[in-house]
Amino acid sequence: MLTKEQFHEKIAAGIHILDGATGSNLQKAGMPKGCCTKEWILANPEKLVALQRSYAEAGSQILYAPTFQAQPIALDRVGLAQQTETVNAHLVALSRSAAPGCIIAGDLTTLATFCDSWNESCFDLLVENY
């Protein structure tokens, strides 16, 4: 893991190439549409490792760990809410193992779709989950 200073030094060095289209590429690798990506990756880690490795080999210097919806509110749908920290750690570890030397970045989505209406309790729920 980089220190804050090491991260700033790397970023100051110039333009960096990020990966992209992880979800689409995982679907091409066999992930069914509509499934929980995190759950599928945990059952098929070799697919993510191969994809992340190919990104690094193509020149990506920063890879997104597939943590897009790895928050308790989203993981609850598949019974993994209590394992959120473990799931995230495992997803990051898989990305690191696939691409030593690359910066591994977390990735978050908006969780607003988990609220019925926008109000203070919804805001508190989202903050808690981030």
C-alpha positions in Angstrom: 0.0 0.0 0.0 1.2 3.5 -0.8 1.7 6.2 1.8 -0.1 9.5 1.1 3.2 11.0 0.1 4.1 8.1 -2.3 0.6 8.4 -3.9 1.1 12.2 -4.4 4.5 11.6 -6.0 3.1 9.0 -8.4 0.2 11.2 -9.4 2.5 14.2 -9.8 4.6 12.2 -12.3 2.1 12.8 -15.1 -0.8 11.1 -16.8 -1.9 7.7 -15.7 -4.0 5.1 -17.6 -6.9 3.5 -15.7 -8.7 0.3 -16.6 -12.3 0.3 -17.7 -15.4 -1.7 -18.5 -14.8 -4.3 -15.8 -18.4 -5.3 -15.5 -18.9 -5.7 -19.3 -15.7 -7.7 -19.6 -16.7 -9.9 -16.6 -19.9 -10.6 -18.5 -17.9 -11.6 -21.5 -16.0 -14.0 -19.2 -19.2 -15.7 -18.1 -20.8 -13.6 -15.4 -24.6 -13.7 -15.8 -26.4 -10.4 -16.2 -28.3 -9.3 -13.0 -26.2 -11.3 -10.6 -24.3 -9.8 -7.7 -20.9 -9.1 -9.2 -19.1 -9.4 -5.8 -20.6 -12.8 -5.1 -19.8 -14.0 -8.6 -16.2 -12.7 -8.4 -15.7 -14.5 -5.0 -16.9 -17.7 -6.6 -14.8 -17.1 -9.8 -11.7 -15.2 -8.7 -9.6 -16.4 -11.6 -11.8 -14.4 -14.0 -11.1 -11.1 -12.2 -7.4 -11.9 -11.9 -7.1 -12.6 -15.6 -9.0 -9.5 -16.5 -7.0 -7.2 -14.1 -3.7 -8.8 -15.4 -4.7 -8.1 -19.0 -5.4 -4.4 -18.1 -2.0 -4.1 -16.5 -0.3 -5.8 -19.5 -2.1 -3.4 -21.8 -0.6 -0.4 -19.9 -3.1 0.4 -17.2 -1.3 1.9 -14.2 -4.3 2.2 -12.0 -6.9 -0.5 -11.6 -10.2 -0.3 -9.9 -10.9 -3.0 -7.4 -14.4 -4.2 -8.1 -15.9 -2.6 -5.0 -18.5 -0.6 -6.9 -21.5 -1.9 -4.8 -19.5 -3.6 -2.0 -21.4 -1.7 0.7 -23.6 -3.3 3.4 -26.8 -2.0 1.9 -26.1 -3.7 -1.4 -24.4 -6.8 -0.1 -27.4 -7.4 2.1 -29.3 -8.6 -1.0 -27.1 -11.6 -1.1 -26.6 -12.2 2.6 -23.1 -10.7 2.7 -23.7 -7.5 4.6 -22.0 -8.8 7.7 -18.9 -9.6 5.7 -18.6 -6.2 3.9 -15.1 -5.5 5.2 -13.9 -9.1 4.4 -15.4 -8.9 0.9 -13.8 -5.6 0.2 -10.4 -6.7 1.5 -10.6 -9.9 -0.7 -11.6 -7.9 -3.8 -8.6 -5.5 -3.3 -6.2 -8.4 -2.6 -7.3 -10.1 -5.9 -6.6 -7.0 -7.8 -3.2 -6.5 -6.1 -2.2 -10.1 -6.9 -3.1 -9.7 -10.5 -1.2 -6.5 -11.1 1.8 -5.9 -8.8 3.1 -2.4 -9.3 -0.3 -0.9 -10.3 -2.2 1.4 -8.0 -5.3 -0.3 -6.8 -8.2 2.1 -6.3 -11.5 1.6 -4.6 -14.7 2.3 -6.6 -18.0 3.4 -5.2 -21.4 3.9 -6.8 -24.3 6.0 -5.8 -26.5 4.2 -3.4 -29.5 6.5 -3.8 -31.5 3.7 -5.5 -31.7 2.1 -2.1 -33.8 5.0 -0.7 -37.5 5.2 -1.3 -37.4 9.0 -1.1 -34.7 11.6 -0.5 -34.8 12.8 3.1 -32.5 13.1 6.2 -32.9 9.4 7.2 -32.0 8.4 3.6 -28.9 10.6 3.7 -27.9 9.1 7.1 -28.3 5.6 5.7 -26.1 6.4 2.7 -23.4 8.0 4.8 -23.4 5.0 7.1 -23.0 2.6 4.1 -20.2 4.6 2.5 
